[in-house]
Amino acid sequence: MLSRDAVEPQDVGATTITVRVMPIHQSFPDSKPSAWRMAALIVGIWLAVGLFTTQSSYLVLRRAGAEANWVSIFSANAVSVLLWAAFTPAMIWVARRFPFARGEVARPAIIHAAACIAFAMADVVLEHLLLQSLPWVHGTSGDIISMFLRRLFPNSLCYVAVVAIATVIDHARISREREARAVRLAAQLTEARLQALHAQLRPHFLFNTLSMIAEQVHADPAGADRMIGRLSYLLRVSLSSTEHQEVTLEEERESLQAYLDIMDVRLSGRVKVKVEIPDALNDVLVPSLILQPLVENAFRHGIEPVRRDAELLVRARQIDQSLEVLIADNGKGFDREHHHEGVGLRVVRERLEQLYGANASLHLSSQVDGRTTAVVTMPLHDASAGLLEPRDTAHALTV
């Protein structure tokens, strides 16, 4: 090119815990420029390059004692730099479409080499045509092949520079977005823990549980001891601090079982609970504290209002490369038209979205007979594959 010879407050007993999380759009403002600003920036940068090369060529010619006209040199260089300004969006697209990744170098290298040659040839051909059609522009208009070969190296440098700058900018943007997602995930995990703690320590729940334990101390000491252990375990899990967004399905099932044991005593055993989680799925990773809010939702809104024998089913199964978790009850059901999503379901939905993007979903449905089902699907992966990185994709969660 330029080688021309020229949280809401949560009440826990008497203590109030308030979590205030600044919205992501305020903490990390969207710095993506508009199309017009981007176009102006690209043209401005290339014109600056043209001015620099024009001045360099002018000074070299003057020092050599040759005749030099600064305007003529700039007009010729301007044609080339404006062509490369027009090529820049296409080069950025190629850089993003075929990035260099670990373990995949040969294919992108071949594609970029071919694209570099194509842009270099387009620059020479289009500039040759423009020089012939624009009489006021002075420049060398010789054999196209000779011009191409003479300018292949500097044109290649221009292509490599654009691809490198686009790659660096994209990596910086991805790093900022990943950091923003990590902050949001940490806030949502804290909200999930506080929500679970709020559910267990709700005065009605806690007092009833302690009352049942007191009644069993003499009649069934072993049962009372087990209840205390289950309550202690459940509170410890809710309060435990962990840096991991995901735990194994086996760990999540143990936490859920503690909650089910307490609810079984609270509801006098009138609920038949069936947990169908195959041992083969024990090592599958799921978001921590995700089952209990769904099961609690079934108890509170479906089973507790019904004065009859009730059934609750918790089932996990593999479907192709996805994990499906189903929570179903035959309780009261809900009116879909007047249904309002609570904090628990909202937290589950948002954490699924942030962790898995469009690959996860939460669907809540109610049948005519009162049966309500909540179905969660998410990518199937285990601890040996490592934790999934948060994804930023289209919203695919529905209720």
TISE-197812 format. One record per residue (C-alpha): x, y, z; residue in one letter. Coordinates in steps of 0.2 Angstrom, whole numbers, padded with zeros to 4 digits, always signed. Example, Ala and Ser with C-alpha at 12.3 -4.5 7.8 and 13.67 -1.06 7.14 Angstrom:
<nodes>
NODE      X      Y      Z  residu
NODE  +0062  -0022  +0039       A
NODE  +0068  -0005  +0036       S
</nodes>
This chain:
<nodes>
NODE      X      Y      Z  residu
NODE  +0000  +0000  +0000       M
NODE  +0011  +0014  +0006       L
NODE  +0027  +0010  -0003       S
NODE  +0023  +0022  -0017       R
NODE  +0039  +0028  -0023       D
NODE  +0032  +0044  -0017       A
NODE  -0152  -0038  +0235       V
NODE  -0166  -0034  +0244       E
NODE  -0164  -0034  +0264       P
NODE  -0165  -0051  +0271       Q
NODE  -0171  -0053  +0289       D
NODE  -0162  -0066  +0299       V
NODE  -0169  -0066  +0316       G
NODE  -0164  -0049  +0323       A
NODE  -0151  -0046  +0310       T
NODE  -0153  -0037  +0293       T
NODE  -0142  -0042  +0279       I
NODE  -0142  -0030  +0264       T
NODE  -0133  -0034  +0248       V
NODE  -0132  -0019  +0236       R
NODE  -0125  -0024  +0219       V
NODE  -0122  -0010  +0206       M
NODE  -0130  -0015  +0189       P
NODE  -0117  -0022  +0177       I
NODE  -0122  -0008  +0164       H
NODE  -0117  +0005  +0177       Q
NODE  -0101  -0004  +0183       S
NODE  -0095  -0008  +0165       F
NODE  -0102  +0005  +0153       P
NODE  -0105  -0001  +0135       D
NODE  -0090  +0007  +0126       S
NODE  -0095  +0000  +0109       K
NODE  -0095  +0015  +0097       P
NODE  -0108  +0017  +0084       S
NODE  -0106  +0013  +0066       A
NODE  -0103  +0031  +0061       W
NODE  -0090  +0034  +0074       R
NODE  -0081  +0018  +0070       M
NODE  -0081  +0022  +0052       A
NODE  -0074  +0040  +0056       A
NODE  -0061  +0032  +0067       L
NODE  -0055  +0020  +0054       I
NODE  -0054  +0033  +0040       V
NODE  -0045  +0045  +0052       G
NODE  -0032  +0033  +0057       I
NODE  -0029  +0028  +0039       W
NODE  -0028  +0047  +0034       L
NODE  -0015  +0049  +0048       A
NODE  -0005  +0035  +0041       V
NODE  -0006  +0043  +0024       G
NODE  +0000  +0060  +0031       L
NODE  +0014  +0052  +0039       F
NODE  +0020  +0042  +0024       T
NODE  +0018  +0058  +0013       T
NODE  +0028  +0068  +0024       Q
NODE  +0042  +0055  +0025       S
NODE  +0042  +0053  +0006       S
NODE  +0042  +0072  +0003       Y
NODE  +0057  +0074  +0015       L
NODE  +0067  +0059  +0007       V
NODE  +0064  +0066  -0011       L
NODE  +0069  +0084  -0005       R
NODE  +0085  +0077  +0003       R
NODE  +0090  +0068  -0013       A
NODE  +0088  +0084  -0023       G
NODE  +0073  +0077  -0033       A
NODE  +0058  +0088  -0037       E
NODE  +0044  +0084  -0025       A
NODE  +0026  +0091  -0024       N
NODE  +0018  +0088  -0007       W
NODE  +0000  +0089  -0013       V
NODE  +0003  +0077  -0027       S
NODE  +0012  +0064  -0016       I
NODE  -0003  +0066  -0003       F
NODE  -0016  +0064  -0017       S
NODE  -0008  +0048  -0023       A
NODE  -0006  +0041  -0005       N
NODE  -0024  +0046  -0001       A
NODE  -0031  +0034  -0014       V
NODE  -0022  +0020  -0007       S
NODE  -0026  +0023  +0012       V
NODE  -0044  +0026  +0008       L
NODE  -0045  +0010  -0001       L
NODE  -0037  +0001  +0014       W
NODE  -0049  +0010  +0025       A
NODE  -0063  +0003  +0015       A
NODE  -0055  -0014  +0017       F
NODE  -0053  -0013  +0036       T
NODE  -0071  -0019  +0040       P
NODE  -0069  -0034  +0029       A
NODE  -0052  -0038  +0037       M
NODE  -0059  -0036  +0054       I
NODE  -0073  -0049  +0050       W
NODE  -0060  -0061  +0043       V
NODE  -0049  -0059  +0059       A
NODE  -0065  -0063  +0070       R
NODE  -0071  -0077  +0059       R
NODE  -0055  -0086  +0059       F
NODE  -0046  -0083  +0075       P
NODE  -0030  -0091  +0080       F
NODE  -0033  -0103  +0094       A
NODE  -0023  -0115  +0104       R
NODE  -0021  -0131  +0094       G
NODE  -0028  -0123  +0078       E
NODE  -0015  -0113  +0069       V
NODE  -0013  -0121  +0052       A
NODE  -0031  -0118  +0045       R
NODE  -0032  -0099  +0051       P
NODE  -0014  -0096  +0044       A
NODE  -0019  -0103  +0027       I
NODE  -0035  -0093  +0027       I
NODE  -0026  -0077  +0032       H
NODE  -0012  -0079  +0020       A
NODE  -0025  -0081  +0006       A
NODE  -0035  -0066  +0012       A
NODE  -0019  -0055  +0013       C
NODE  -0015  -0059  -0005       I
NODE  -0033  -0055  -0010       A
NODE  -0033  -0038  -0002       F
NODE  -0016  -0034  -0009       A
NODE  -0021  -0038  -0026       M
NODE  -0038  -0028  -0024       A
NODE  -0028  -0013  -0018       D
NODE  -0017  -0013  -0033       V
NODE  -0031  -0016  -0046       V
NODE  -0043  -0004  -0039       L
NODE  -0030  +0009  -0037       E
NODE  -0024  +0007  -0055       H
NODE  -0042  +0009  -0061       L
NODE  -0044  +0025  -0050       L
NODE  -0028  +0033  -0056       L
NODE  -0034  +0031  -0074       Q
NODE  -0051  +0038  -0070       S
NODE  -0045  +0052  -0059       L
NODE  -0034  +0064  -0069       P
NODE  -0030  +0076  -0055       W
NODE  -0022  +0062  -0045       V
NODE  -0004  +0059  -0049       H
NODE  +0004  +0043  -0046       G
NODE  +0013  +0028  -0054       T
NODE  +0002  +0018  -0065       S
NODE  +0013  +0004  -0072       G
NODE  +0011  -0015  -0075       D
NODE  -0001  -0022  -0062       I
NODE  +0009  -0038  -0058       I
NODE  +0025  -0028  -0056       S
NODE  +0015  -0016  -0044       M
NODE  +0008  -0031  -0035       F
NODE  +0025  -0039  -0032       L
NODE  +0033  -0023  -0027       R
NODE  +0020  -0018  -0014       R
NODE  +0016  -0036  -0008       L
NODE  +0027  -0034  +0008       F
NODE  +0021  -0017  +0014       P
NODE  +0003  -0022  +0010       N
NODE  +0005  -0038  +0020       S
NODE  +0011  -0027  +0034       L
NODE  -0005  -0017  +0033       C
NODE  -0015  -0033  +0034       Y
NODE  -0006  -0040  +0048       V
NODE  -0007  -0024  +0058       A
NODE  -0026  -0023  +0056       V
NODE  -0028  -0041  +0061       V
NODE  -0017  -0040  +0076       A
NODE  -0025  -0024  +0082       I
NODE  -0043  -0031  +0080       A
NODE  -0037  -0047  +0089       T
NODE  -0030  -0037  +0104       V
NODE  -0046  -0026  +0105       I
NODE  -0057  -0042  +0104       D
NODE  -0047  -0051  +0118       H
NODE  -0048  -0035  +0129       A
NODE  -0067  -0034  +0126       R
NODE  -0069  -0052  +0130       I
NODE  -0058  -0050  +0146       S
NODE  -0069  -0036  +0152       R
NODE  -0085  -0045  +0148       E
NODE  -0079  -0061  +0157       R
NODE  -0074  -0050  +0172       E
NODE  -0091  -0042  +0172       A
NODE  -0100  -0059  +0171       R
NODE  -0089  -0065  +0186       A
NODE  -0094  -0051  +0197       V
NODE  -0112  -0054  +0192       R
NODE  -0111  -0073  +0196       L
NODE  -0103  -0069  +0213       A
NODE  -0117  -0057  +0217       A
NODE  -0130  -0070  +0211       Q
NODE  -0122  -0084  +0221       L
NODE  -0123  -0073  +0237       T
NODE  -0141  -0069  +0233       E
NODE  -0145  -0088  +0231       A
NODE  -0137  -0092  +0248       R
NODE  -0146  -0078  +0257       L
NODE  -0162  -0083  +0249       Q
NODE  -0160  -0101  +0255       A
NODE  -0155  -0095  +0272       L
NODE  -0170  -0084  +0273       H
NODE  -0181  -0099  +0268       A
NODE  -0174  -0110  +0282       Q
NODE  -0173  -0096  +0295       L
NODE  -0191  -0090  +0292       R
NODE  -0198  -0089  +0309       P
NODE  -0213  -0100  +0305       H
NODE  -0202  -0113  +0298       F
NODE  -0189  -0112  +0311       L
NODE  -0201  -0112  +0326       F
NODE  -0211  -0126  +0320       N
NODE  -0195  -0137  +0317       T
NODE  -0188  -0133  +0334       L
NODE  -0206  -0137  +0341       S
NODE  -0206  -0154  +0333       M
NODE  -0188  -0157  +0339       I
NODE  -0194  -0153  +0357       A
NODE  -0209  -0165  +0355       E
NODE  -0198  -0179  +0349       Q
NODE  -0184  -0177  +0363       V
NODE  -0193  -0189  +0375       H
NODE  -0204  -0199  +0363       A
NODE  -0191  -0202  +0350       D
NODE  -0173  -0196  +0355       P
NODE  -0165  -0204  +0340       A
NODE  -0178  -0195  +0329       G
NODE  -0175  -0178  +0338       A
NODE  -0156  -0180  +0336       D
NODE  -0158  -0184  +0318       R
NODE  -0169  -0168  +0315       M
NODE  -0156  -0157  +0324       I
NODE  -0142  -0165  +0313       G
NODE  -0152  -0162  +0297       R
NODE  -0156  -0144  +0302       L
NODE  -0138  -0141  +0307       S
NODE  -0132  -0148  +0290       Y
NODE  -0144  -0138  +0280       L
NODE  -0139  -0122  +0288       L
NODE  -0121  -0126  +0287       R
NODE  -0122  -0129  +0268       V
NODE  -0132  -0113  +0266       S
NODE  -0119  -0103  +0275       L
NODE  -0104  -0112  +0268       S
NODE  -0092  -0101  +0258       S
NODE  -0086  -0108  +0241       T
NODE  -0078  -0101  +0226       E
NODE  -0086  -0114  +0215       H
NODE  -0102  -0109  +0205       Q
NODE  -0105  -0128  +0202       E
NODE  -0105  -0144  +0213       V
NODE  -0108  -0162  +0209       T
NODE  -0126  -0168  +0208       L
NODE  -0122  -0180  +0223       E
NODE  -0118  -0165  +0234       E
NODE  -0133  -0156  +0228       E
NODE  -0144  -0171  +0232       R
NODE  -0137  -0172  +0250       E
NODE  -0142  -0154  +0253       S
NODE  -0159  -0157  +0246       L
NODE  -0161  -0173  +0256       Q
NODE  -0158  -0163  +0272       A
NODE  -0172  -0151  +0268       Y
NODE  -0184  -0165  +0263       L
NODE  -0181  -0174  +0280       D
NODE  -0186  -0158  +0289       I
NODE  -0201  -0155  +0278       M
NODE  -0207  -0174  +0280       D
NODE  -0208  -0171  +0299       V
NODE  -0216  -0154  +0297       R
NODE  -0230  -0161  +0286       L
NODE  -0232  -0176  +0297       S
NODE  -0227  -0188  +0283       G
NODE  -0242  -0184  +0272       R
NODE  -0231  -0181  +0257       V
NODE  -0223  -0196  +0247       K
NODE  -0207  -0190  +0240       V
NODE  -0198  -0199  +0226       K
NODE  -0180  -0195  +0221       V
NODE  -0174  -0203  +0205       E
NODE  -0156  -0198  +0202       I
NODE  -0146  -0212  +0195       P
NODE  -0129  -0215  +0202       D
NODE  -0121  -0213  +0185       A
NODE  -0125  -0195  +0186       L
NODE  -0117  -0192  +0203       N
NODE  -0102  -0183  +0196       D
NODE  -0112  -0172  +0185       V
NODE  -0109  -0154  +0189       L
NODE  -0125  -0143  +0192       V
NODE  -0126  -0125  +0199       P
NODE  -0125  -0125  +0218       S
NODE  -0141  -0122  +0228       L
NODE  -0152  -0125  +0213       I
NODE  -0163  -0139  +0218       L
NODE  -0170  -0133  +0235       Q
NODE  -0178  -0117  +0228       P
NODE  -0187  -0127  +0216       L
NODE  -0193  -0140  +0228       V
NODE  -0197  -0126  +0241       E
NODE  -0208  -0118  +0228       N
NODE  -0217  -0135  +0225       A
NODE  -0220  -0137  +0244       F
NODE  -0225  -0119  +0247       R
NODE  -0237  -0116  +0233       H
NODE  -0242  -0133  +0228       G
NODE  -0242  -0146  +0242       I
NODE  -0244  -0136  +0258       E
NODE  -0261  -0128  +0253       P
NODE  -0268  -0145  +0250       V
NODE  -0275  -0155  +0265       R
NODE  -0273  -0173  +0257       R
NODE  -0259  -0185  +0253       D
NODE  -0247  -0177  +0241       A
NODE  -0233  -0183  +0230       E
NODE  -0217  -0175  +0225       L
NODE  -0205  -0181  +0212       L
NODE  -0187  -0176  +0209       V
NODE  -0180  -0184  +0194       R
NODE  -0164  -0182  +0185       A
NODE  -0159  -0190  +0168       R
NODE  -0148  -0188  +0153       Q
NODE  -0155  -0183  +0137       I
NODE  -0141  -0184  +0123       D
NODE  -0128  -0171  +0129       Q
NODE  -0140  -0162  +0141       S
NODE  -0145  -0165  +0159       L
NODE  -0164  -0164  +0163       E
NODE  -0170  -0161  +0181       V
NODE  -0189  -0162  +0184       L
NODE  -0198  -0157  +0200       I
NODE  -0216  -0162  +0200       A
NODE  -0230  -0161  +0212       D
NODE  -0249  -0165  +0212       N
NODE  -0254  -0150  +0223       G
NODE  -0264  -0135  +0220       K
NODE  -0256  -0129  +0204       G
NODE  -0256  -0111  +0198       F
NODE  -0265  -0100  +0187       D
NODE  -0253  -0096  +0173       R
NODE  -0262  -0079  +0169       E
NODE  -0260  -0073  +0186       H
NODE  -0243  -0081  +0190       H
NODE  -0229  -0070  +0197       H
NODE  -0212  -0077  +0198       E
NODE  -0204  -0076  +0215       G
NODE  -0186  -0072  +0220       V
NODE  -0181  -0090  +0221       G
NODE  -0186  -0094  +0203       L
NODE  -0179  -0078  +0197       R
NODE  -0162  -0082  +0205       V
NODE  -0162  -0099  +0197       V
NODE  -0166  -0093  +0180       R
NODE  -0153  -0079  +0180       E
NODE  -0139  -0091  +0186       R
NODE  -0143  -0104  +0173       L
NODE  -0143  -0090  +0160       E
NODE  -0126  -0083  +0166       Q
NODE  -0118  -0100  +0167       L
NODE  -0125  -0109  +0152       Y
NODE  -0133  -0095  +0141       G
NODE  -0145  -0102  +0127       A
NODE  -0139  -0120  +0132       N
NODE  -0150  -0120  +0148       A
NODE  -0169  -0117  +0151       S
NODE  -0181  -0117  +0165       L
NODE  -0199  -0121  +0161       H
NODE  -0214  -0121  +0173       L
NODE  -0231  -0129  +0169       S
NODE  -0247  -0133  +0177       S
NODE  -0259  -0146  +0172       Q
NODE  -0278  -0146  +0174       V
NODE  -0278  -0159  +0187       D
NODE  -0266  -0148  +0198       G
NODE  -0250  -0156  +0194       R
NODE  -0236  -0144  +0192       T
NODE  -0219  -0147  +0184       T
NODE  -0203  -0138  +0184       A
NODE  -0191  -0144  +0171       V
NODE  -0172  -0138  +0171       V
NODE  -0161  -0142  +0156       T
NODE  -0142  -0139  +0156       M
NODE  -0127  -0145  +0147       P
NODE  -0120  -0162  +0154       L
NODE  -0103  -0161  +0160       H
NODE  -0093  -0168  +0175       D
NODE  -0079  -0163  +0186       A
NODE  -0066  -0172  +0175       S
NODE  -0071  -0159  +0161       A
NODE  -0069  -0144  +0173       G
NODE  -0080  -0130  +0177       L
NODE  -0089  -0122  +0162       L
NODE  -0085  -0104  +0160       E
NODE  -0099  -0091  +0160       P
NODE  -0107  -0088  +0143       R
NODE  -0115  -0073  +0136       D
NODE  -0127  -0078  +0124       T
NODE  -0146  -0076  +0119       A
NODE  -0159  -0077  +0132       H
NODE  -0167  -0094  +0131       A
NODE  -0175  -0096  +0148       L
NODE  -0194  -0097  +0149       T
NODE  -0207  -0099  +0163       V
</nodes>
